[in-house]
Structures are given as structure tokens and as C-alpha cells.
Amino acid sequence: MAEGEFALVQKYLEIALHKTAAWVGEHDLYAMLADTAAQQRDESALQKYAPLAEEFASRYDHKLYRAIAYRARGVAELLAGEYDDAELSLKHALELFSSLNARYQIGQTLFELGELAAGQSNIPKAHDHFTRALDAFEAMSALPDVARTRARIATL
């Protein structure tokens, strides 16, 4: 179950789905809900929000949100042990993020690819993905992500 600030994020985003605002659309909220679910490793929320995020991102041809939805789907597939599907989804997300030069998102997706490789006991590949994620995070001084990635590399 979700705890702390992440639980609050999901709670308030779900409340926002039922409110109207001119500046935010369902595609924005579903992308945020899918991304939050992926960060929390919340399988039920991933099953619920990743398809909706993908549907709305496609409807509005929103490349960034499609990439977020693909990454969320990849995390869901990883958690379900569907490694081949997870790799395809995560690589598709990485391609889209790369085409947008979304460096932070690239780092997050490389981190997930590292988790995928680690889950398959492919330590050299996991190390490579985590190291590339670390490089991306360090280039932006994303310090919490730098620390999280360094800690994960240390566990390999």
C-alpha cells in the first residue's frame, strides 16, 4: 500500500479527475497517475492508469505522455515477470524520451531498464543501465536520484 507523500499525490490526483479546470485535462492527470503508480510499484494502480494514460496521450498525440505511459506499462510488465514485453515497452519509452531530449525522463527509464536487467540476473547489463542513468542524473544535479541510483548500483 502507498505511504506518505506518494499516497497523497495519488489521492489528490484522483480527486482532480472529478473536478473541472480549464488548465488541466484528463490526459495530464492520467499521465501523472500512471507515473506515480510506476514510482510506487503499485500494480493495481498501474493496471488501472497506464492504459488510460496511453489512451488519452494517443488521443491528443502527446508524445511525452505516451512515453510516460509506455514506461508505466513497462514497469507493470516487469512486476508481472513479463520481461520481454517490459523490455519492449521501456525501450519504446526511451526512444520517445530521447527524441524529446527529456534528460530526466531518460534517466528514469534507464533506471527501470536497470531494474529489468537485474531482475533477469544480467548484472553487467543492469550495471550499464544504472550507470547511464546515474550519468543523466548527475548531469542535472538530480541529487535524490543520484543517491538512489548509486545505492542501487552498490547492491549489484
ABEGO torsion letter per residue (X at the ends): XBBEAAAAAAAAAAAAAABBBAABBAAAAAAAAAAAAAAAGBAAAAAAAAAAAAAAAAAAGBAAAAAAAAAAAAAAAAAAGBAAAAAAAAAAAAAAAAAAGBAAAAAAAAAAAAAAAAAAGBAAAAAAAAAAAAAAAAAAGBAAAAAAAAAAAAAX
